[in-house]
């Protein structure tokens, strides 16, 4: 439970762990139930199990399928059968209080027989057991067998004999739609899709209609969400030229994040892309291809945005009378004015809500929010609460590249997803700590979206790691979290940075990108087939579409990362257990061989017991146990993605 007024959250189909600390005085044993109330009013009771960690902690795993606000509470009780069973197992073999133990058990069975909800077969079995315990001709060895009878224990596991029931406070849990927590994202600039170089050397912009022609290819790679950078008119004043220069030419398109001109603002589409009707047709075409469109929500303005003249109070005026530009030192954005929320918060709230409602009316239900940490937290809490109250299917992704406290604060305040530090976590040690933290420390309120690259981020790992680095990062992103993302060009291994920066040279933010998608794949120079296979694996293995089940294992090499994801059959949508092991060589410049060490108990295999695995990338099969030799060649296949067969 997060602090304050924020609720923990999950997504539909997520397997949620519930934990509680429960104890009583003395030595008598207790049991704990989790009582759940679904949004539609259904009630369910779940027996919790002790963790056995010495801290009186109990847990239960439940798959929550229905979207909406759930209620839950914990109920502790004296477990009268378990207390007797424990005592009788010790006393009867020792010859201590044997008649008393036998009669106590018989009385408990009599009590259970009188319960109306207990099945007839159970009652008959318990009547017979009670009679045997009371029969002087039945020896103590037989009586001990009744105490240890697993069938009788199962009766009371399902329907315990309870007394001294204590009911805890009722809490709420928000379950959002599946796409709030699961999805493969792909980002492209619609102006680049279908753009053409004319005879005079200039480039004609792509449109929504030409961009729609690429939708089947994106869907065929297995992506679920197509994210578009801002599609609005771009300011003319201080427009940025190629590579973030300040001398844009007449035909340079400028940065889409410099929103607004005399042609309109945040509620308008750029005329080069088409009309609002064209955009709606694009959204429908994407939906027909199996894609949801996510739209960028960047609350900022170009110097010639209509807001600047209509609402100058929404900006920061400096002592010299000029308006402050956006800055992220050492970066300076002369083509963007940041919004100042202090002077007219109610007016800004009303305008942003109007804009969001406008795009929802055009068919958009997912918004990627640019730099939300530079706006007031209470503003986002209000906006997300207001919008989702009207339409619970709306999803907001926070581009929160900021410190942990504001990043986590935005997630607690309502953002369904967040960018993370994933792009800068590249070593084995960094990834072990990072992935474990996502799965165990923040999963109740923060859902990561593991983008491997963005128009702003081309890390040194990708710049200098060659093609193996691109495979490694994609494989870890696709298997490490249920939501991950790719910015177009990743499949072409675009790894040349602008000198002194962490951005691609000839950055698509400032110019059109002409790419030969089919030709590159036909020549075998594309990562698209690998991305396609990763997304096929994700869809075939429900364990990968969970966040909280990731567990790190061990290797003897400082570059071999090992983790697993397991989903029990009872919690799996397929009805079959699913276990996936990932073994990754995170050094893209080497061939590594080492021993890996697995806690096979996580998927029900005793230590030392053999089991079969299949590599879902290559099709190779091996028989493994808890200690295994691996050899991973970064220049061939740097990552094993293994399914445990029959488990």
C-alpha positions as CSV (number, residue, x, y, z in Angstrom):
1,X,0.0,0.0,0.0
2,X,1.6,3.3,-1.0
3,X,1.4,6.2,1.4
4,X,-1.2,9.0,1.3
5,X,-4.3,8.7,-0.7
6,X,-2.9,6.7,-3.6
7,X,-4.1,3.2,-4.3
8,X,-2.0,0.3,-5.4
9,X,-2.7,-0.8,-8.9
10,X,-2.6,-3.8,-11.2
11,X,-3.7,-4.6,-14.8
12,X,-6.4,-7.1,-15.9
13,X,-4.8,-10.5,-16.0
14,X,-2.0,-9.6,-13.7
15,X,-1.0,-12.1,-11.0
16,X,-0.9,-9.9,-7.9
17,X,0.9,-11.0,-4.7
18,X,-0.8,-10.0,-1.4
19,X,1.2,-9.9,1.8
20,X,0.2,-9.4,5.4
21,X,1.9,-9.8,8.8
22,X,-0.3,-11.8,11.2
23,X,0.4,-13.5,14.5
24,X,-1.2,-14.3,17.9
25,X,0.0,-14.9,21.4
26,X,1.2,-18.3,22.6
27,X,1.9,-21.4,20.5
28,X,-1.5,-22.1,18.9
29,X,-1.5,-21.9,15.1
30,X,-3.4,-19.5,13.0
31,X,-4.6,-19.2,9.5
32,X,-5.1,-16.1,7.3
33,X,-7.6,-15.5,4.5
34,X,-7.6,-12.8,1.8
35,X,-11.2,-11.7,1.0
36,X,-11.6,-10.1,-2.4
37,X,-14.6,-8.1,-3.7
38,X,-14.6,-7.6,-7.5
39,X,-15.9,-4.4,-9.2
40,X,-19.1,-6.3,-10.2
41,X,-19.7,-7.4,-6.6
42,X,-18.4,-11.0,-6.7
43,X,-16.8,-12.1,-3.5
44,X,-13.9,-14.7,-3.2
45,X,-11.9,-16.1,-0.3
46,X,-8.3,-17.1,-0.7
47,X,-6.2,-19.1,1.8
48,X,-2.9,-17.4,2.4
49,X,0.3,-19.4,3.0
50,X,3.0,-18.6,5.6
51,X,6.3,-17.5,4.0
52,X,8.2,-19.3,6.8
53,X,10.7,-16.5,7.0
54,X,10.5,-16.0,10.8
55,X,8.7,-12.7,10.4
56,X,5.0,-13.9,10.5
57,X,4.5,-13.0,6.9
58,X,1.7,-14.6,4.8
59,X,1.1,-14.4,1.1
60,X,-1.4,-15.3,-1.6
61,X,-1.2,-15.0,-5.4
62,X,-4.4,-14.0,-7.3
63,X,-5.0,-13.3,-10.9
64,X,-7.3,-10.3,-11.2
65,X,-9.2,-10.5,-14.4
66,X,-11.9,-7.7,-14.1
67,X,-11.1,-4.1,-14.7
68,X,-12.2,-1.6,-12.1
69,X,-11.8,-0.9,-8.4
70,X,-11.4,-4.0,-6.2
71,X,-11.7,-4.1,-2.4
72,X,-9.8,-6.5,-0.2
73,X,-9.2,-7.3,3.4
74,X,-7.3,-9.8,5.5
75,X,-8.9,-12.1,8.0
76,X,-6.9,-13.9,10.7
77,X,-8.3,-16.8,12.7
78,X,-7.3,-19.5,15.2
79,X,-6.8,-22.6,13.1
80,X,-8.1,-25.2,15.5
81,X,-7.4,-28.2,13.3
82,X,-3.8,-27.2,12.6
83,X,-3.2,-26.6,16.3
84,X,-4.4,-30.0,17.2
85,X,-2.6,-31.7,14.3
86,X,0.7,-30.2,15.3
87,X,0.3,-31.2,18.9
88,X,-1.0,-34.7,18.2
89,X,1.9,-35.4,15.8
90,X,4.3,-34.7,18.6
91,X,2.4,-36.2,21.6
92,X,1.0,-39.4,20.3
93,X,4.4,-40.9,19.2
94,X,5.8,-39.8,22.6
95,X,3.0,-41.3,24.5
96,X,2.0,-38.0,26.1
97,X,-1.7,-37.2,26.6
98,X,-2.7,-39.7,24.0
99,X,-6.3,-40.2,25.1
100,X,-6.8,-36.4,25.3
101,X,-5.3,-35.9,21.9
102,X,-7.5,-38.5,20.4
103,X,-10.7,-37.1,22.0
104,X,-9.8,-33.6,21.1
105,X,-9.5,-34.6,17.5
106,X,-12.7,-36.5,17.5
107,X,-14.5,-33.4,18.9
108,X,-13.0,-31.3,16.2
109,X,-14.3,-33.7,13.6
110,X,-17.7,-33.7,15.2
111,X,-17.8,-30.0,14.9
112,X,-16.8,-30.1,11.2
113,X,-19.5,-32.7,10.5
114,X,-22.1,-30.3,11.7
115,X,-21.1,-27.5,9.3
116,X,-23.8,-27.2,6.6
117,X,-21.5,-26.2,3.8
118,X,-19.2,-29.2,4.1
119,X,-19.7,-31.8,1.3
120,X,-21.5,-35.1,2.3
121,X,-18.4,-37.2,1.3
122,X,-16.2,-35.1,3.7
123,X,-18.7,-35.4,6.5
124,X,-18.9,-39.2,6.2
125,X,-15.1,-39.5,6.1
126,X,-14.8,-37.3,9.2
127,X,-17.5,-39.2,11.0
128,X,-15.5,-42.4,10.4
129,X,-12.3,-40.8,11.6
130,X,-13.9,-39.5,14.8
131,X,-15.3,-42.9,15.5
132,X,-11.8,-44.5,15.0
133,X,-10.2,-42.0,17.3
134,X,-12.7,-42.9,20.0
135,X,-12.5,-46.7,19.5
136,X,-10.3,-48.3,22.2
137,X,-9.6,-51.2,19.8
138,X,-8.0,-48.8,17.3
139,X,-4.3,-48.6,18.1
140,X,-2.3,-45.4,18.5
141,X,-0.4,-46.0,15.3
142,X,-3.7,-46.0,13.4
143,X,-4.7,-42.9,15.3
144,X,-1.4,-41.2,14.3
145,X,-2.2,-42.2,10.7
146,X,-5.5,-40.3,11.0
147,X,-3.6,-37.2,12.3
148,X,-1.3,-37.4,9.3
149,X,-3.9,-38.3,6.7
150,X,-3.3,-35.9,3.7
151,X,-7.0,-36.2,2.6
152,X,-8.2,-35.0,6.0
153,X,-5.7,-32.2,6.0
154,X,-7.0,-31.2,2.5
155,X,-10.5,-31.0,3.9
156,X,-9.4,-28.4,6.5
157,X,-7.2,-26.5,4.1
158,X,-10.2,-25.8,2.0
159,X,-12.6,-25.3,4.9
160,X,-10.7,-24.6,8.1
161,X,-12.1,-24.9,11.5
162,X,-11.9,-21.2,12.6
163,X,-12.4,-19.4,15.9
164,X,-11.4,-16.0,17.2
165,X,-11.7,-14.5,13.7
166,X,-10.2,-11.0,13.4
167,X,-11.1,-8.9,10.4
168,X,-8.7,-6.2,9.1
169,X,-9.5,-2.9,7.4
170,X,-10.9,-2.9,3.9
171,X,-8.5,-1.5,1.2
172,X,-8.9,-0.7,-2.5
173,X,-6.9,-1.9,-5.5
174,X,-7.3,-0.3,-8.9
175,X,-7.2,-2.9,-11.8
176,X,-6.8,-1.2,-15.2
177,X,-7.2,-2.6,-18.6
178,X,-4.5,-5.1,-19.9
179,X,-2.9,-2.6,-22.2
180,X,-2.1,-0.4,-19.2
181,X,0.5,-3.1,-18.3
182,X,1.2,-5.2,-21.3
183,X,2.2,-4.2,-24.8
184,X,5.0,-4.0,-27.4
185,X,5.4,-0.3,-28.6
186,X,6.8,1.0,-31.8
187,X,7.5,4.6,-32.5
188,X,7.6,6.3,-35.9
189,X,7.4,9.8,-37.3
190,X,4.5,9.8,-39.8
191,X,6.1,12.6,-41.8
192,X,9.0,10.2,-42.6
193,X,6.8,7.3,-43.7
194,X,6.2,7.8,-47.4
195,X,8.3,11.0,-47.6
196,X,9.9,11.4,-51.0
197,X,13.0,13.3,-52.3
198,X,12.0,15.5,-55.2
199,X,14.0,16.3,-58.3
200,X,15.2,19.5,-56.8
201,X,16.7,17.7,-53.8
202,X,14.0,18.8,-51.4
203,X,11.9,16.3,-49.5
204,X,8.1,16.1,-49.6
205,X,6.6,15.1,-46.3
206,X,4.8,11.9,-45.7
207,X,1.2,12.0,-44.7
208,X,-1.2,10.0,-42.6
209,X,-2.3,8.3,-45.8
210,X,1.3,7.3,-46.8
211,X,2.1,6.4,-43.1
212,X,-0.9,4.1,-43.1
213,X,0.8,1.9,-45.7
214,X,3.4,0.9,-43.2
215,X,0.9,-0.2,-40.5
216,X,0.7,-3.8,-41.8
217,X,4.5,-4.1,-41.5
218,X,4.6,-2.8,-37.9
219,X,1.8,-5.1,-37.0
220,X,3.5,-8.0,-38.7
221,X,6.5,-7.5,-36.4
222,X,4.2,-8.2,-33.5
223,X,3.8,-4.7,-32.0
224,X,0.6,-3.7,-30.2
225,X,0.9,0.0,-29.9
226,X,2.1,2.6,-32.5
227,X,3.3,5.8,-30.8
228,X,3.4,9.0,-32.8
229,X,5.4,12.1,-31.8
230,X,3.4,15.3,-31.9
231,X,1.4,15.7,-35.1
232,X,0.5,19.3,-34.7
233,X,1.6,22.4,-36.6
234,X,5.3,23.3,-35.9
235,X,6.4,26.8,-35.0
236,X,8.3,29.0,-37.5
237,X,10.0,31.3,-35.0
238,X,13.4,29.9,-33.9
239,X,12.8,26.7,-35.8
240,X,15.6,24.2,-35.4
241,X,17.5,22.9,-38.4
242,X,19.3,19.7,-39.0
243,X,21.3,18.4,-36.0
244,X,19.7,20.9,-33.6
245,X,21.2,23.9,-35.4
246,X,19.7,27.4,-35.1
247,X,19.7,28.2,-38.9
248,X,16.7,26.2,-40.3
249,X,16.1,26.5,-44.0
250,X,12.8,27.3,-45.6
251,X,12.1,23.6,-46.2
252,X,13.4,22.2,-42.9
253,X,10.4,20.6,-41.1
254,X,11.5,21.5,-37.5
255,X,11.0,19.6,-34.3
256,X,7.5,18.2,-33.8
257,X,7.8,19.1,-30.1
258,X,7.9,22.8,-31.0
259,X,4.1,22.9,-31.1
260,X,2.0,25.6,-32.5
261,X,2.0,28.2,-35.3
262,X,-0.5,30.5,-37.1
263,X,-1.9,27.2,-38.4
264,X,-3.1,26.1,-35.0
265,X,-2.0,24.5,-31.7
266,X,-2.5,21.3,-29.7
267,X,-5.9,20.5,-31.1
268,X,-4.8,20.8,-34.8
269,X,-2.9,18.4,-37.1
270,X,0.0,19.6,-39.2
271,X,-1.3,20.5,-42.7
272,X,1.5,18.5,-44.3
273,X,0.2,15.4,-42.7
274,X,-3.4,15.9,-43.8
275,X,-6.6,16.7,-42.1
276,X,-8.3,15.7,-38.9
277,X,-10.4,13.3,-41.0
278,X,-7.2,11.8,-42.4
279,X,-6.0,11.2,-38.8
280,X,-9.2,9.5,-37.8
281,X,-8.9,7.3,-40.9
282,X,-5.3,6.5,-39.8
283,X,-6.5,5.5,-36.3
284,X,-9.1,3.2,-37.8
285,X,-6.6,1.6,-40.2
286,X,-4.2,1.0,-37.3
287,X,-7.0,-0.6,-35.3
288,X,-7.9,-2.8,-38.2
289,X,-4.2,-3.9,-38.3
290,X,-4.3,-4.8,-34.6
291,X,-2.5,-1.6,-33.4
292,X,-3.6,1.1,-31.0
293,X,-2.3,4.6,-31.7
294,X,-0.6,6.4,-28.9
295,X,-0.3,10.2,-29.2
296,X,2.3,12.5,-27.7
297,X,1.0,15.0,-25.1
298,X,3.6,17.7,-24.8
299,X,2.5,20.7,-22.7
300,X,4.7,23.3,-24.2
301,X,4.5,25.9,-27.0
302,X,6.5,27.2,-29.9
303,X,7.0,31.0,-29.8
304,X,4.3,31.4,-32.4
305,X,1.7,29.1,-30.7
306,X,-1.7,30.9,-30.4
307,X,-1.4,30.5,-26.6
308,X,1.5,32.9,-26.5
309,X,-0.6,35.9,-27.6
310,X,-4.0,34.7,-26.2
311,X,-2.6,33.6,-22.8
312,X,0.8,35.2,-22.0
313,X,0.2,34.5,-18.4
314,X,0.8,30.8,-19.1
315,X,4.5,31.5,-19.6
316,X,7.4,32.9,-17.6
317,X,8.3,36.5,-18.4
318,X,11.9,37.4,-17.6
319,X,13.1,40.8,-16.3
320,X,14.0,41.9,-19.8
321,X,10.4,41.3,-21.0
322,X,11.3,38.2,-23.0
323,X,9.7,34.8,-22.4
324,X,11.9,32.0,-20.9
325,X,12.9,29.2,-23.3
326,X,12.8,25.6,-22.2
327,X,16.2,24.4,-20.9
328,X,17.6,21.1,-19.7
329,X,21.2,22.2,-19.1
330,X,23.4,22.0,-21.1
331,X,20.5,21.6,-23.6
332,X,18.6,24.7,-24.6
333,X,15.4,24.7,-26.6
334,X,15.1,28.1,-28.3
335,X,12.1,26.8,-30.2
336,X,10.0,25.9,-27.1
337,X,8.4,27.9,-24.3
338,X,7.6,25.8,-21.2
339,X,4.2,26.3,-19.5
340,X,4.1,28.2,-16.1
341,X,1.3,26.6,-14.1
342,X,1.4,29.1,-11.3
343,X,-0.4,32.2,-12.7
344,X,-3.6,30.6,-14.0
345,X,-3.7,26.9,-12.9
346,X,-7.5,26.7,-13.5
347,X,-7.3,28.0,-17.0
348,X,-4.5,25.7,-17.9
349,X,-6.3,22.7,-16.4
350,X,-9.4,23.5,-18.4
351,X,-7.5,23.9,-21.7
352,X,-5.5,20.6,-21.2
353,X,-8.6,18.7,-20.3
354,X,-10.3,20.1,-23.5
355,X,-7.3,19.0,-25.6
356,X,-7.2,15.5,-24.1
357,X,-11.0,15.1,-24.6
358,X,-10.6,16.3,-28.2
359,X,-8.1,13.5,-29.1
360,X,-10.1,10.9,-27.2
361,X,-13.0,11.9,-29.5
362,X,-10.7,11.2,-32.5
363,X,-10.1,7.6,-31.3
364,X,-6.9,8.0,-29.2
365,X,-6.9,6.2,-25.8
366,X,-3.1,6.2,-25.1
367,X,-1.1,9.3,-24.4
368,X,2.7,9.5,-24.1
369,X,3.4,12.5,-21.9
370,X,6.5,14.5,-22.6
371,X,8.5,15.6,-19.5
372,X,5.7,15.3,-16.9
373,X,8.2,15.8,-14.1
374,X,8.5,19.5,-15.1
375,X,4.8,20.1,-14.4
376,X,3.1,20.0,-10.9
377,X,2.4,16.6,-9.6
378,X,-1.1,17.6,-8.3
379,X,-2.0,18.7,-11.9
380,X,-1.3,15.1,-13.2
381,X,-3.2,13.6,-10.3
382,X,-6.2,15.7,-11.1
383,X,-6.0,15.3,-14.9
384,X,-5.6,11.5,-14.8
385,X,-8.3,11.0,-12.2
386,X,-10.7,13.3,-14.2
387,X,-10.0,11.6,-17.6
388,X,-10.1,8.0,-16.3
389,X,-13.3,8.7,-14.4
390,X,-14.9,9.5,-17.8
391,X,-13.1,6.8,-19.7
392,X,-11.3,4.1,-17.7
393,X,-9.5,2.8,-20.8
394,X,-7.3,5.8,-21.2
395,X,-3.6,5.1,-20.6
396,X,-0.9,7.7,-19.8
397,X,2.8,6.9,-20.2
398,X,5.2,9.2,-18.4
399,X,8.5,10.2,-20.1
400,X,9.8,10.6,-16.6
401,X,13.6,10.7,-17.1
402,X,14.2,12.2,-13.7
403,X,15.2,11.3,-10.2
404,X,13.6,8.3,-8.5
405,X,11.4,10.3,-6.1
406,X,9.5,12.3,-8.8
407,X,9.5,9.3,-11.2
408,X,7.8,7.2,-8.5
409,X,5.6,10.1,-7.4
410,X,4.2,10.4,-10.9
411,X,3.5,6.7,-11.0
412,X,1.7,6.8,-7.6
413,X,-0.3,9.8,-8.8
414,X,-1.8,7.8,-11.6
415,X,0.4,7.4,-14.6
416,X,-0.2,3.8,-15.8
417,X,3.3,3.4,-17.3
418,X,6.7,5.1,-17.1
419,X,9.9,5.3,-18.9
420,X,12.8,4.1,-16.7
421,X,16.6,4.1,-16.4
422,X,16.7,0.9,-18.5
423,X,18.7,2.5,-21.4
424,X,21.5,3.3,-18.9
425,X,21.6,-0.1,-17.1
426,X,23.9,-2.3,-19.2
427,X,26.2,-4.4,-17.0
428,X,25.2,-7.6,-15.4
429,X,25.2,-6.1,-11.9
430,X,23.2,-3.0,-13.0
431,X,20.6,-5.1,-14.7
432,X,20.2,-7.6,-11.8
433,X,19.6,-4.7,-9.4
434,X,17.4,-2.8,-11.8
435,X,15.1,-5.7,-13.0
436,X,14.8,-7.1,-9.5
437,X,13.7,-3.7,-8.2
438,X,11.0,-3.3,-10.9
439,X,9.6,-6.8,-10.0
440,X,9.7,-6.5,-6.3
441,X,10.1,-3.0,-4.9
442,X,7.9,-0.7,-7.0
443,X,5.5,-3.1,-8.9
444,X,2.5,-2.2,-6.8
445,X,2.4,1.3,-8.3
446,X,5.0,1.7,-11.1
447,X,4.8,-0.1,-14.4
448,X,7.9,0.2,-16.5
449,X,8.0,0.6,-20.3
450,X,11.4,-0.6,-21.3
451,X,12.2,1.5,-24.5
452,X,15.5,0.4,-26.0
453,X,16.0,3.7,-27.7
454,X,14.3,7.0,-28.4
455,X,14.9,10.0,-30.7
456,X,16.7,11.6,-27.7
457,X,18.7,8.5,-26.5
458,X,21.4,6.6,-28.3
459,X,23.6,5.3,-25.5
460,X,27.2,4.5,-25.8
461,X,26.4,0.8,-25.4
462,X,24.5,1.0,-28.7
463,X,26.9,3.4,-30.4
464,X,29.9,1.1,-29.8
465,X,28.4,-2.3,-29.2
466,X,27.7,-3.1,-32.8
467,X,24.8,-5.4,-33.9
468,X,25.1,-7.7,-30.9
469,X,24.3,-4.8,-28.6
470,X,21.0,-4.3,-30.5
471,X,20.0,-7.9,-30.1
472,X,21.0,-8.0,-26.4
473,X,19.0,-5.0,-25.5
474,X,15.9,-6.0,-27.4
475,X,15.9,-9.5,-25.9
476,X,16.2,-8.2,-22.3
477,X,13.6,-5.5,-22.8
478,X,11.1,-7.9,-24.4
479,X,11.5,-10.5,-21.7
480,X,12.3,-8.4,-18.6
481,X,9.0,-6.5,-18.5
482,X,5.5,-7.0,-20.0
483,X,5.8,-3.6,-21.8
484,X,8.7,-2.5,-23.9
485,X,9.3,-0.2,-26.8
486,X,11.4,0.4,-30.0
487,X,11.9,3.6,-31.9
488,X,12.0,3.2,-35.7
489,X,15.6,2.8,-37.1
490,X,16.6,0.4,-34.3
491,X,16.1,-2.5,-36.7
492,X,18.5,-0.8,-39.1
493,X,21.2,-0.6,-36.3
494,X,21.4,3.2,-36.6
495,X,24.3,3.8,-34.2
496,X,26.1,7.0,-35.3
497,X,25.7,9.8,-32.7
498,X,26.1,13.5,-33.2
499,X,29.5,14.3,-31.8
500,X,29.4,15.1,-28.1
501,X,25.8,13.9,-27.7
502,X,23.7,10.9,-26.9
503,X,21.5,11.4,-29.9
504,X,21.6,10.0,-33.5
505,X,23.3,12.2,-36.0
506,X,20.9,13.6,-38.6
507,X,18.3,13.2,-35.9
508,X,14.8,12.6,-37.1
509,X,13.5,15.2,-34.7
510,X,14.8,17.9,-37.1
511,X,14.5,16.3,-40.5
512,X,12.8,13.7,-42.6
513,X,14.3,10.1,-42.6
514,X,14.1,8.1,-45.8
515,X,14.5,4.4,-45.0
516,X,14.2,1.4,-47.2
517,X,12.4,-0.9,-44.9
518,X,11.7,-3.9,-47.3
519,X,15.0,-3.6,-49.1
520,X,17.1,-3.7,-45.9
521,X,15.2,-6.8,-44.7
522,X,15.6,-8.5,-48.0
523,X,19.3,-7.9,-47.9
524,X,19.5,-9.5,-44.4
525,X,20.6,-6.2,-42.8
526,X,17.5,-5.7,-40.6
527,X,16.8,-6.7,-37.0
528,X,13.1,-6.9,-37.9
529,X,13.0,-10.7,-38.1
530,X,14.6,-10.9,-34.6
531,X,12.0,-8.4,-33.2
532,X,9.3,-10.3,-34.8
533,X,10.5,-13.5,-33.1
534,X,10.7,-11.8,-29.8
535,X,7.1,-10.7,-30.0
536,X,6.0,-14.1,-31.1
537,X,7.7,-15.6,-28.0
538,X,6.0,-13.0,-25.8
539,X,2.6,-13.9,-27.1
540,X,3.2,-17.6,-26.8
541,X,4.5,-17.4,-23.2
542,X,2.2,-15.7,-20.6
543,X,4.9,-15.8,-18.0
544,X,6.7,-13.1,-20.0
545,X,3.6,-10.8,-19.7
546,X,3.9,-10.6,-16.0
547,X,6.1,-8.2,-14.1
548,X,6.3,-9.4,-10.5
549,X,7.5,-13.0,-11.3
550,X,11.0,-12.1,-12.5
551,X,13.7,-13.8,-10.4
552,X,17.5,-13.4,-10.8
553,X,19.7,-16.5,-10.7
554,X,23.5,-16.8,-10.7
555,X,26.4,-17.3,-13.1
556,X,30.2,-17.5,-12.6
557,X,30.8,-14.8,-15.2
558,X,30.5,-11.1,-14.6
559,X,28.9,-10.6,-18.0
560,X,26.3,-13.5,-18.0
561,X,22.9,-12.3,-16.8
562,X,20.4,-15.0,-15.7
563,X,16.8,-14.6,-14.8
564,X,13.6,-16.6,-15.0
565,X,9.8,-16.0,-15.2
566,X,7.4,-18.7,-14.0
567,X,3.6,-18.8,-14.0
568,X,1.7,-21.6,-12.3
569,X,-0.9,-23.5,-14.2
570,X,-3.6,-22.4,-11.9
571,X,-2.8,-18.7,-12.7
572,X,-2.1,-19.1,-16.4
573,X,-4.6,-18.1,-19.0
574,X,-3.7,-21.2,-20.9
575,X,-4.3,-23.5,-18.0
576,X,-0.7,-24.8,-18.3
577,X,2.4,-23.8,-16.3
578,X,4.9,-21.6,-18.2
579,X,8.6,-21.1,-17.3
580,X,11.0,-19.1,-19.4
581,X,14.8,-18.7,-18.6
582,X,16.8,-15.9,-20.1
583,X,20.6,-16.2,-20.2
584,X,22.3,-13.2,-21.8
585,X,25.8,-12.3,-22.6
586,X,25.7,-8.5,-21.9
587,X,29.2,-7.9,-23.2
588,X,28.6,-7.4,-27.0
589,X,32.3,-7.7,-27.8
590,X,33.0,-11.2,-26.5
591,X,32.4,-14.9,-26.5
592,X,31.7,-16.1,-22.9
593,X,31.4,-19.5,-21.4
594,X,30.6,-20.2,-17.8
595,X,28.4,-22.1,-15.4
596,X,24.9,-20.9,-14.5
597,X,23.2,-21.8,-11.3
598,X,19.4,-22.0,-11.0
599,X,17.0,-22.2,-8.1
600,X,14.8,-24.8,-9.9
601,X,12.4,-25.0,-7.0
602,X,10.8,-21.8,-8.4
603,X,9.2,-24.0,-11.1
604,X,8.7,-27.1,-9.1
605,X,11.9,-29.0,-9.9
606,X,13.9,-30.4,-7.0
607,X,17.6,-29.5,-7.0
608,X,19.6,-31.9,-9.1
609,X,16.6,-33.2,-11.0
610,X,17.0,-33.0,-14.8
611,X,14.6,-31.1,-17.0
612,X,14.5,-30.3,-20.7
613,X,14.8,-26.8,-22.2
614,X,14.3,-25.5,-25.7
615,X,16.0,-22.3,-27.1
616,X,13.1,-20.3,-28.5
617,X,15.4,-18.4,-30.8
618,X,17.5,-21.3,-32.4
619,X,15.3,-24.3,-31.6
620,X,18.2,-26.1,-29.9
621,X,17.3,-28.4,-27.0
622,X,19.3,-29.5,-24.0
623,X,18.7,-31.4,-20.7
624,X,19.5,-29.1,-17.8
625,X,19.6,-29.3,-14.0
626,X,20.3,-26.6,-11.4
627,X,24.0,-26.2,-12.6
628,X,24.7,-25.9,-16.3
629,X,27.4,-25.0,-18.7
630,X,26.7,-22.2,-21.3
631,X,28.6,-20.7,-24.1
632,X,27.2,-17.5,-25.6
633,X,28.8,-15.9,-28.7
634,X,27.8,-12.2,-28.9
635,X,28.5,-12.2,-32.6
636,X,26.1,-15.1,-33.3
637,X,23.4,-15.5,-30.7
638,X,24.2,-13.6,-27.5
639,X,21.0,-14.6,-25.6
640,X,19.3,-17.9,-24.7
641,X,15.6,-17.6,-24.3
642,X,14.7,-21.0,-23.0
643,X,11.3,-22.6,-22.3
644,X,11.2,-25.3,-19.6
645,X,9.4,-28.2,-21.3
646,X,6.7,-30.0,-19.4
647,X,6.8,-27.6,-16.4
